[in-house]
Amino acid sequence: MKIVVSLPEKDNEFQVLQAAQAHTTAKRLRVEVVVVHAENSAVVQIQQLFKALRADPRPDAIVVEPVTTSGLESVLRKAALSGIGSAILNSTLADIASLRASFPGVALFAVSSDQVEIGRLQGRQIRALLPSGGTVLYLHGPHTALPAQERFRGVQEAIEGAGVRLIVLDGQWSEDSAEGAVRRWLRLKTSEALAVDLVAAQDDSMARGACRGIEASPEVAARGARIPYLGIDGVPEVGQHLVDQGKLTATVVMPSNTGPAIEHLARWSRSGVLPPELLTLPVRPYPELRAMVARRAVRPSPEAAGLLTR
């Protein structure tokens, strides 16, 4: 069995984890996996997938973490017409139910963590660290990426009514993009009058980049030596390790999902068992909220204290 795994990029640590798990799972199941990276370009990704579907021999299945879902339906439909199974990672597709109905014998499904819940967890971290409210510098991933949209929605839900102001800067799931966004913001006159109480990023790499951008400004770095930094991904050797070192205040752990996708595709190929439409993987804060607050010596408000018991 041959499976093509399409990931947005190769340098982000979560994508490194995704690729590594794909190879480990493939070796265990004795299937062939080819991992391709899309350079964070939706156009490149669609071109790579169509090229894979035209290859000789063709793959038995594809696994896709979309840069954006635009144009993806046509790829999945072409794959299904050839009897090629598809798994979508960390995203949802409105057409997947109709595609499954049109191709009842073909594996068409999604594997994802609840991206809105990931945002909610980060929002609870923000509320616990800023019990009296405050200003948050928020590093947003690409606005065309559904996980970025859903994480932002979850954060907004969680901080509603908490007196928290988000200053949203645009990033691209990388340290360099976040550092550049912070440096540009710090050059604005409007930034001089604002005291940032916390930095939250939609992934750990952007949290690190934001930290670099702030440290590049000595005046701001000195003023903000105790600023908490929050990220998302929580790769054990990277994000969780940075929390343990005190370089990040907290993260949200999101498990890799290439492994479950490949397992279900292999089972379908060998026994005809169709996966469910959606497989949802659990997420969790790291550390737990109580431990995070204790480390920061924050005295939570009665309302924020209620969050610690959830």
Sequence and secondary structure as in RCSB ss.txt:
>XXXX:A:sequence
MKIVVSLPEKDNEFQVLQAAQAHTTAKRLRVEVVVVHAENSAVVQIQQLFKALRADPRPDAIVVEPVTTSGLESV
LRKAALSGIGSAILNSTLADIASLRASFPGVALFAVSSDQVEIGRLQGRQIRALLPSGGTVLYLHGPHTALPAQE
RFRGVQEAIEGAGVRLIVLDGQWSEDSAEGAVRRWLRLKTSEALAVDLVAAQDDSMARGACRGIEASPEVAARGA
RIPYLGIDGVPEVGQHLVDQGKLTATVVMPSNTGPAIEHLARWSRSGVLPPELLTLPVRPYPELRAMVARRAVRP
SPEAAGLLTR
>XXXX:A:secstr
 EEEEEES SSSHHHHHHHHHHHHHHHHHT EEEEEE TT HHHHHHHHHHHHHSSS  SEEEE  S STTHHHH
HHHHHHTT EEEEES   TTHHHHHHHSTTS EEEEEE HHHHHHHHHHHHHHH TT EEEEEEE  TT HHHHH
HHHHHHHHHTTTTEEEEEEE  SSHHHHHHHHHHHHTSHHHHT    EEEESSHHHHHHHHHHHHTSHHHHHHTT
T  EE SB  IIIIIHHHHHTSSSBEEE    HHHHHHHHHHHHHH     SEEEE  EEES HHHHHHHHT   
 HHHHHHTT 
